[in-house]
Amino acid sequence: MIKYLFILFLCTVVSVQGQQTTSTIAKNQDSSYDIQDSVMVKTRDGAMISAMIVKKKGEKEPLPVIFQFTIYVRDTGRDLQSLKNAADKGYIGVMAYARGKRLSPDDINPYEFEANDTYDVIDWISQQKWCNGSIGMYGGSYNGFSQWAACKTLHPALKTIVPYVANRPGMGLPMENNIFINPNYEWAFYVGNNKYLDNETGNDRKRFRAMMFNWWDNGKAYNKMDIIDGAPNRWFQKWITHPDFDEYWQKMAPYKEDFKQITIPVLAFDGYYNDSQNSSIYYLKELQKYSPNTPFYLIIGPYGHFGTQQGGEKEVNEYKVDEVALFDINKITYEWLDHILKNGPKPSALKNKINYEVMGANEWRSAPSFEKMNNDVLKFYLSNQKKGGTYFLDSKTSNKNTFLSQTVDFKDRKLSGNSDYYPSPIEKNELDKSSGFIFTSNPVEKPVIVNGSFLGGLHISINKKDVDVGVTLYELTPEGKYFHLSYYIGRVSYAKDITKRNLLKPGDKTWIEFTNSHFVSKKLQKGSRIVVKIDVNKNPFSQLNYGTGKDVSTETIKDASVPLKIKWYNDSYVKIPVLNEE
C-alpha cells in the first residue's frame, strides 16, 4: 500500500530589500556564532520572506554562501544546526522559508512562488557585504525542488545546486503520470496549517486512512475528499483542478527550453525506492537533453525518500540493503561545495556522471550517461500462453490479434486492483492474483544487471473513454521470492501528451507507450525470471477513473453502472535495460 508521506520570472526588475531585526537567538553572548534569526527579505511583488543567517564571530572577509530554501520550519533545532555546520566549514549559512512560513505575514501556497522567491533571495544575498558573490544550494525533498525552481531563471550568483530526492510538482506529486495520489492531501495541512509545522495533524494517520477508506467505500467524488475529512483543504482543491501538466505546474520549475540556460554543475542524490523518484530523474534527463554540456552527477542506490537524505538506510521496506550502499551524504555534499565554490578537489565518490549501487552485487558502478548504463535490452511480449501457472513473458513476437480480457466492476469495493504496485515490502512470497494478469519469463541463463528504467508499449481496447493502468516489474528468484524492481502507473488519456487529455474511442484499439517508470539497478541471479504484472488501477490510494471522460475528480460510483471491459492485446511488450558483462 502507498505510504503517507508553484510564478514565471517577471522581466520587470523590482528591487529586493532586506530588513534585519534584533535576533533573540543571537543574544547568547557565549556563542561562537553571529546568528541573525529575524531577517526579512522583500520580494519584487511585495511578499516578505523570513530568513536566518549564521556566520562565525569575528569573520570579516566576504565568504561564499550556502543557501537553503524550505517550507519546513525547524528553526530551533535542525535548521540552526545546519547553518552552524556551514559556518564551521568556512561559509555563511542562510536559511529562507517559503512565503507565509515562520515570520512571513503572507498566505502559504506550497510550490507556487518558489521560482521567483528563490531568485529574489539569492539576489539579496549576493548584494550583502558578507557574500563574495558565490552561492551554492543543497537539501532534500521540498528543498530539492526549490533548488531547481531557483534555476527556472538562473541568477549569476548561483554557482551550483545539490538536490536530494527533489520533488517536481505535477510530476510525481501530487499526481504521477496525471493520476492524483493521496499522500499530499494530508501534507498540505502539515505545512499549511500554521507558520511552522502542524505535527499533530501530519501524524494523524488514523484520521487520513479513515478518510481514504470512507471515500472508497461510499463512492463519492474525489473532489469531496475534504468534505469526508470534515476540514476544507484549499490546496488539494486547487491541485485537482489542474489534471493536465499545464502552465500552473510548468511555471513552478524548469520546463523544456528553460533547461537550456542551466549551465551550473549539479550533484543529485536519489533512491530506487524514493516515492517521487521520477521527479528527480526527470530534472536530470531534461538537463541532459536540453543542456548536454552542463556537468551533472547522480548518486543513487537502494534508498527511500527519507533514507536517501540520511546517506542510505540499513533496511528499506523490509529489505536489508548491501553494506556498501551506505555513504556519508554530508561529507560528499560539502566536498562538492568546496570543489565548486573553493576550487577544491572533486569528491572521490564521483567516478562518472551516474554513480549507482548494484543491489545484489554489493558494489558501486558508474557510467557517463543514463544511456551508457546498459548494453542490451530485454524485450518481452505479453503472450496469451499459459506456462507454469501464469502467462508466458515471451521474447518472441506475439499475435497482434489475440488478447486477454479483463472486466473491472468499479462498484465492487471488496476487490481492488493494482493495489500492490507500491514496493512495500520489496520482497514477498507471492503476488496478488485476484486482479490483472501475471507474466513470467524463462530463467535467465547467466547473471545480468537490470540497469535503468523499463519502458513498454500497451495495445488495448476498452468500452469506455479512459482508464488508469499499472505495470509492475519483479525478479522471481530461484528461491521463489518476488523482488520488486520497478513500476509504472499512468492515465491512458495522457500517455501521448501529459499537457493535454486525449480520450479514447470506445471499442477502438489504442497503442500506448510509456517511459516514466522508476529507475533501478539490481543484479539478477542465474536462474531468476522476469515477472510483469499488468492491471487496471483501482484502489483507495489514488483517484478512481471510471472512464466516462468527465473530470475524474467529479466522477462517482453512479458512473460505474457499466463495468469496464479491457482487452490487453498480446503484441504489448516491455523493454528492460540490462548490462551484460560477458
C-alpha positions in Angstrom: 0.0 0.0 0.0 1.0 3.6 -0.7 2.9 5.2 2.2 2.0 8.6 3.7 4.4 10.5 3.0 4.4 26.6 -7.6 5.1 32.2 -10.8 7.1 32.7 -14.0 10.1 35.1 -13.6 8.9 38.6 -14.3 11.0 40.5 -16.7 10.4 43.8 -14.9 13.1 44.1 -12.2 11.8 45.2 -8.9 14.3 45.9 -6.1 14.6 43.4 -3.3 15.1 44.9 0.2 16.4 43.3 3.3 15.4 44.3 6.8 17.2 42.8 9.8 15.7 42.9 13.3 17.3 42.1 16.6 17.9 38.3 16.9 16.6 36.6 20.0 18.9 33.6 19.5 22.0 35.8 18.9 21.6 37.2 22.5 23.6 34.2 23.7 26.9 36.0 24.2 28.8 32.7 24.7 28.1 31.6 21.2 30.9 31.5 18.7 28.4 32.3 16.0 26.8 35.5 14.9 23.2 34.5 14.4 20.5 36.7 12.8 17.3 34.8 13.1 14.7 37.6 12.2 15.9 38.6 8.8 13.1 39.7 6.4 13.6 39.8 2.6 11.1 41.7 0.5 10.4 40.2 -2.9 9.6 42.2 -6.0 5.9 41.6 -5.7 5.8 42.7 -2.1 5.9 39.4 -0.2 8.1 39.0 2.8 10.4 36.0 3.2 11.6 35.0 6.6 15.3 34.0 6.8 18.1 33.2 9.2 21.8 33.9 8.8 24.7 32.3 10.6 28.4 33.4 10.5 31.4 32.7 12.6 32.0 35.6 15.0 35.0 37.7 14.0 34.7 36.8 10.4 35.4 40.0 8.4 36.1 38.8 4.9 33.3 38.1 2.4 32.7 34.3 2.0 30.8 32.0 -0.3 27.2 31.3 0.9 25.4 28.0 1.5 21.7 28.7 1.0 18.7 26.5 1.7 15.1 27.3 0.9 12.4 25.3 2.5 8.8 25.1 3.6 9.7 23.0 6.7 10.3 25.3 9.7 12.5 23.7 12.3 14.5 26.8 13.3 15.2 25.9 16.9 16.9 22.6 16.0 17.9 21.1 12.8 17.8 24.3 10.7 20.0 26.2 13.0 22.5 23.4 13.3 22.8 23.0 9.6 23.6 26.7 9.3 26.2 26.3 12.1 27.7 23.4 10.1 28.1 25.7 7.1 29.8 28.3 9.2 32.1 25.7 10.7 33.2 24.8 7.2 34.1 28.3 6.1 30.8 29.5 4.7 28.0 31.9 5.5 24.8 29.8 6.2 21.5 31.2 5.1 18.1 29.5 5.5 15.0 31.1 3.9 11.4 29.9 4.3 8.6 29.8 1.8 6.4 32.8 1.8 3.8 32.6 4.6 6.1 30.5 6.8 7.7 31.5 10.1 7.8 35.3 10.3 6.3 35.9 6.9 2.8 37.5 7.0 1.8 36.2 3.6 -0.5 33.3 2.7 1.0 29.8 2.5 0.9 28.4 -1.1 3.2 25.4 -1.5 5.3 25.3 -4.7 3.6 28.4 -6.4 6.1 31.2 -5.8 9.4 29.4 -5.3 10.7 30.1 -8.8 10.5 33.9 -8.1 11.2 33.9 -4.4 14.4 31.9 -4.6 15.7 34.2 -7.3 14.9 37.3 -5.2 16.5 35.9 -2.0 19.6 34.9 -4.0 19.7 38.4 -5.5 19.5 39.9 -2.0 22.2 37.6 -0.6 24.6 38.5 -3.5 24.4 42.2 -2.6 25.4 41.7 1.1 28.9 42.7 2.1 29.5 39.3 3.7 28.8 37.4 0.4 31.7 37.0 -2.0 29.3 36.6 -4.9 29.2 32.8 -4.9 26.2 30.9 -3.7 25.5 27.2 -3.5 22.3 25.4 -2.5 21.6 22.0 -1.1 18.9 20.0 0.6 16.2 17.3 0.2 12.7 16.9 -0.9 11.0 20.3 -0.9 14.4 21.8 -0.5 15.5 19.9 -3.6 12.5 21.2 -5.6 13.3 24.8 -4.5 16.8 24.5 -5.9 15.5 23.5 -9.3 12.9 26.3 -9.0 15.8 28.7 -8.5 17.1 27.5 -11.9 13.9 28.5 -13.7 15.7 31.8 -14.2 19.3 31.4 -13.3 20.9 34.1 -11.1 24.6 34.8 -11.9 25.5 34.3 -8.2 24.1 30.8 -8.0 27.1 28.5 -8.8 25.8 25.1 -8.0 22.9 23.0 -6.6 22.9 19.8 -4.7 19.3 18.5 -4.6 18.4 15.3 -2.7 15.2 13.4 -3.8 14.0 16.6 -5.5 10.2 16.9 -6.0 8.7 18.1 -9.2 5.2 19.4 -8.6 2.7 17.9 -11.1 5.1 15.1 -11.9 5.5 12.5 -9.1 3.3 14.5 -6.6 0.6 15.3 -6.0 0.0 13.3 -9.2 2.0 10.7 -11.0 1.6 10.4 -14.8 -1.6 12.5 -14.3 -3.1 10.3 -11.6 -3.6 12.2 -8.3 -2.3 10.1 -5.4 -3.3 10.6 -1.8 -0.2 11.4 0.4 -0.1 15.1 -0.5 -3.6 15.6 0.8 -2.6 15.5 4.5 0.9 17.0 3.7 -1.0 20.2 2.7 -2.3 20.5 6.3 1.1 19.6 7.8 2.9 22.5 6.1 -0.1 24.9 5.6 -2.0 24.9 8.9 0.4 27.3 10.7 3.6 29.2 10.3 5.7 26.3 11.5 4.6 22.6 11.1 1.3 21.0 12.2 2.9 17.8 13.5 -0.3 16.7 15.3 -2.3 16.7 12.1 0.5 15.4 10.0 1.0 12.4 12.2 -2.7 11.6 12.4 -2.5 8.5 10.2 -5.8 7.1 11.6 -7.7 10.2 10.5 -6.5 10.1 6.9 -6.7 6.4 6.5 -10.3 6.6 7.7 -10.9 9.4 5.2 -9.5 7.4 2.3 -11.4 4.3 3.1 -14.7 6.2 3.7 -14.2 7.8 0.3 -13.5 4.4 -1.2 -16.5 2.7 0.5 -19.2 5.3 -0.2 -18.2 6.0 -3.8 -18.3 9.8 -3.6 -16.4 12.0 -6.0 -12.7 12.5 -5.4 -13.2 16.3 -5.0 -15.4 15.6 -1.9 -12.5 14.2 0.0 -12.2 17.1 2.3 -15.9 17.0 3.0 -15.5 13.4 4.0 -12.5 14.5 6.2 -14.5 17.3 7.7 -11.9 20.0 7.1 -11.7 22.3 4.0 -8.4 21.7 2.1 -8.0 24.6 -0.3 -4.6 23.4 -1.6 -6.0 20.0 -2.5 -9.0 21.6 -4.2 -6.6 23.8 -6.3 -4.4 21.0 -7.3 -7.1 18.7 -8.6 -8.4 21.5 -10.9 -5.1 21.0 -12.9 -5.2 17.4 -14.1 -3.2 18.4 -17.1 0.5 19.2 -16.7 -0.5 22.7 -17.6 1.0 26.2 -17.1 0.1 26.0 -13.4 2.6 23.2 -12.9 5.0 24.2 -15.7 5.8 27.6 -14.2 7.0 26.2 -10.9 10.3 24.7 -12.1 12.3 24.5 -15.3 10.3 23.2 -18.2 11.6 22.3 -21.6 13.6 25.3 -23.1 14.2 26.6 -19.5 16.8 23.8 -19.1 19.0 25.3 -21.9 20.1 28.2 -19.7 21.1 26.0 -16.8 24.9 25.9 -17.1 25.9 25.4 -13.4 27.2 22.0 -12.3 24.7 19.8 -10.4 25.1 17.0 -7.9 21.9 15.0 -7.3 21.1 12.2 -4.8 18.2 9.7 -5.1 16.9 6.3 -4.2 15.4 3.4 -6.1 12.5 3.3 -3.7 12.0 7.1 -3.3 8.3 7.6 -3.9 8.8 10.7 -6.1 11.9 9.4 -7.9 10.6 10.2 -11.3 10.5 13.9 -10.3 14.2 13.9 -9.5 15.3 11.8 -12.5 13.1 14.0 -14.8 15.2 17.1 -14.0 18.5 15.3 -14.9 17.2 13.8 -18.1 15.8 17.1 -19.3 19.1 18.8 -18.4 21.0 16.2 -20.3 18.6 16.7 -23.3 18.5 20.5 -23.4 21.9 21.4 -22.0 24.2 18.5 -22.8 27.4 20.4 -21.9 26.2 21.1 -18.4 28.1 18.9 -15.9 25.8 16.9 -13.6 26.4 13.9 -11.3 24.0 11.5 -9.7 24.5 9.2 -6.7 21.7 6.7 -6.4 21.1 3.4 -4.5 18.5 1.3 -2.6 17.0 4.0 -0.5 13.6 5.5 0.2 12.7 9.2 0.3 14.0 9.8 3.8 16.8 7.3 3.7 18.4 9.0 0.8 18.7 12.2 2.7 20.5 10.3 5.5 23.1 8.7 3.3 21.2 5.4 3.0 19.5 3.1 5.4 20.3 -0.4 6.5 16.8 -1.6 5.7 14.3 -0.2 3.3 10.7 -1.6 3.1 11.8 -4.8 5.0 14.8 -5.3 2.6 18.3 -5.4 4.1 20.5 -3.4 1.7 24.0 -4.2 0.7 26.6 -3.0 3.2 28.5 -1.0 0.7 25.4 1.0 -0.2 25.6 3.3 2.9 27.5 6.5 2.4 28.2 9.9 4.1 26.0 12.3 2.3 27.0 15.3 4.4 30.7 14.7 3.6 30.2 14.3 -0.1 27.9 17.4 -0.2 30.5 19.6 1.3 33.3 18.1 -0.7 31.3 19.1 -3.8 30.5 22.6 -2.5 34.2 23.0 -1.7 35.0 21.8 -5.2 32.8 24.3 -6.9 32.9 27.3 -4.5 36.5 26.9 -3.2 38.3 25.2 -6.1 38.8 22.0 -4.0 39.1 18.5 -5.5 36.1 16.7 -6.9 34.6 14.2 -4.4 36.2 10.8 -4.9 32.8 9.1 -4.9 32.0 10.7 -8.3 33.7 8.2 -10.6 31.5 9.3 -13.5 28.2 11.1 -14.1 25.9 8.3 -13.0 27.1 6.5 -9.8 24.9 3.7 -8.7 24.9 0.8 -6.2 24.0 -2.5 -7.8 21.6 -4.4 -5.5 22.6 -8.0 -5.0 26.2 -7.3 -6.1 27.2 -5.2 -3.1 29.2 -2.8 -5.4 29.2 0.7 -6.8 29.4 1.3 -10.6 29.4 4.3 -12.7 28.5 5.4 -16.3 28.9 8.5 -18.4 25.2 8.8 -19.1 21.9 7.1 -18.4 22.0 5.5 -21.9 25.5 4.1 -21.3 24.4 2.2 -18.2 23.2 -0.7 -20.3 24.5 -2.5 -23.4 21.4 -4.6 -24.1 17.6 -4.5 -23.8 15.4 -7.5 -22.9 12.2 -7.2 -24.9 9.3 -9.4 -23.8 5.8 -9.7 -25.2 2.7 -10.3 -23.0 1.6 -13.6 -24.6 -1.6 -15.5 -24.1 0.2 -18.8 -23.5 -0.1 -20.3 -20.0 3.2 -21.7 -18.6 3.7 -22.8 -15.0 0.5 -21.2 -13.7 1.0 -17.7 -15.2 1.1 -16.3 -18.7 4.3 -16.5 -20.6 6.5 -13.5 -20.9 7.8 -14.3 -24.4 10.9 -13.0 -26.1 9.3 -13.7 -29.5 6.7 -11.6 -31.2 3.1 -12.5 -30.1 0.0 -12.3 -32.2 -1.4 -8.8 -32.5 -4.9 -10.0 -32.9 -5.2 -12.1 -29.8 -5.8 -10.6 -26.4 -6.6 -11.3 -22.7 -9.9 -9.9 -21.5 -10.4 -8.3 -18.1 -13.6 -6.9 -16.6 -13.4 -4.4 -13.8 -16.6 -3.6 -11.8 -15.9 -0.2 -10.1 -19.0 -0.6 -8.0 -17.3 -3.6 -6.2 -15.4 -2.2 -3.3 -14.3 -5.5 -2.0 -11.9 -6.2 -4.9 -9.2 -3.8 -5.6 -6.7 -3.7 -8.5 -3.1 -2.7 -8.8 -3.0 -2.2 -5.1 0.4 -3.8 -4.6 2.3 -1.9 -7.2 4.0 0.1 -4.4 7.2 -1.6 -3.3 6.4 -2.4 0.3 7.6 -5.0 1.2 10.3 -5.1 -1.6 10.5 -8.9 -1.3 7.4 -11.1 -1.0 6.5 -14.7 -1.2 3.6 -14.3 -3.7 1.7 -11.8 -5.8 -1.9 -10.9 -5.6 -3.7 -12.9 -8.4 -7.2 -11.6 -7.7 -6.9 -8.9 -10.4 -5.0 -8.3 -13.6 -2.6 -10.7 -15.3 0.9 -12.0 -14.4 3.5 -12.9 -17.0 6.7 -14.9 -16.2 9.8 -15.4 -18.4 12.1 -18.3 -18.8 15.0 -18.4 -16.4 17.9 -16.1 -17.3 20.9 -18.3 -18.4 23.5 -16.1 -16.7 23.7 -13.3 -14.2 22.6 -9.9 -15.7 22.1 -6.4 -14.2 18.8 -4.6 -14.7 20.0 -1.1 -15.1 17.8 1.9 -15.6 14.1 2.5 -16.2 12.0 0.0 -18.1 9.5 1.1 -20.8 6.9 -0.5 -22.9 4.0 -0.4 -25.3 0.5 -1.5 -24.4 -2.0 -2.4 -27.1 -5.5 -2.1 -25.6 -9.1 -1.5 -26.3 -11.8 -0.5 -23.8 -15.5 0.0 -23.8 -15.1 3.4 -22.2 -13.2 6.7 -22.8 -10.4 6.3 -20.4 -8.6 4.0 -17.9 -5.7 4.1 -15.4 -3.3 1.3 -15.8 -0.4 -0.2 -13.8 2.7 -2.2 -14.9 4.9 -3.7 -12.2 8.3 -5.4 -12.7 9.7 -8.1 -10.5 12.5 -10.6 -10.3 11.4 -14.1 -9.3 14.5 -15.5 -7.6 15.4 -19.2 -7.8 14.4 -19.4 -4.1 10.8 -18.3 -5.1 10.9 -14.7 -3.8 9.4 -11.9 -5.8 11.7 -8.9 -5.7 10.1 -5.6 -6.6 12.2 -3.8 -9.2 10.1 -1.0 -10.6 6.6 0.1 -11.5 4.6 2.5 -13.8 1.1 3.9 -13.2 -0.5 6.3 -15.6 -3.7 7.6 -17.1 -4.0 6.3 -20.7 -5.6 9.6 -22.0 -2.3 11.4 -21.2 0.1 8.8 -22.5 0.8 10.8 -25.6 0.8 14.2 -24.1 0.9 14.9 -20.3 -0.3 18.5 -21.0 -3.5 17.6 -22.9 -6.0 14.9 -22.3 -6.8 12.7 -25.4 -9.8 10.5 -24.7 -10.1 7.0 -26.2 -12.8 6.0 -28.6 -14.7 3.0 -27.1 -14.0 -0.2 -28.9 -11.0 1.1 -30.9 -7.6 -0.4 -30.5 -5.2 2.1 -28.9 -1.4 1.9 -28.7 0.1 3.4 -25.5 3.7 3.9 -25.0 5.1 4.5 -21.5 8.6 5.5 -20.3 8.2 7.2 -17.0 8.8 4.2 -14.7 11.1 4.0 -11.7 14.8 3.7 -12.1 16.6 0.7 -10.5 19.8 -1.3 -10.6 19.7 -5.0 -9.5 21.9 -8.0 -10.3 19.7 -10.9 -11.3 21.0 -14.4 -10.4 21.3 -17.1 -12.9 18.0 -18.9 -12.9 16.0 -15.9 -12.0 12.9 -15.0 -14.0 11.4 -11.7 -15.0 7.8 -11.2 -13.9 5.5 -8.5 -15.2 2.1 -7.7 -13.8 -0.5 -5.6 -15.6 -3.7 -4.3 -14.1 -6.3 -1.5 -14.0 -5.6 0.9 -11.2 -8.5 0.6 -8.8 -7.7 1.1 -5.1 -8.2 3.5 -2.2 -4.8 5.2 -2.5 -5.4 7.3 -5.6 -8.1 8.8 -7.9 -10.6 6.3 -9.3 -11.0 6.8 -13.0 -14.5 5.5 -14.0 -13.8 6.1 -17.7 -16.7 8.4 -18.6 -14.4 11.1 -20.0 -15.5 13.6 -17.4 -13.1 15.3 -15.0 -12.0 12.2 -13.0 -12.3 14.2 -9.7 -16.0 14.6 -10.3 -16.9 11.0 -11.1 -18.8 9.0 -8.6 -19.9 5.4 -8.2 -23.0 6.4 -10.1 -20.7 6.4 -13.2 -19.9 2.8 -12.6 -23.2 1.3 -13.8 -21.4 -0.3 -16.7 -18.2 -2.4 -15.8 -15.0 -1.6 -17.6 -14.0 -4.2 -20.2 -10.4 -4.0 -21.3 -8.6 -6.2 -23.9 -4.9 -6.4 -23.4 -3.5 -7.4 -26.8 -0.7 -9.9 -26.9 1.7 -7.8 -29.0 2.0 -5.5 -26.0 5.6 -5.6 -24.7 8.1 -4.3 -22.1 11.7 -3.4 -22.7 14.1 -3.8 -19.8 17.6 -2.2 -20.0 20.3 -4.6 -18.9 24.1 -4.7 -18.5 25.6 -7.9 -19.8 29.2 -8.4 -18.6 30.2 -11.1 -21.0 
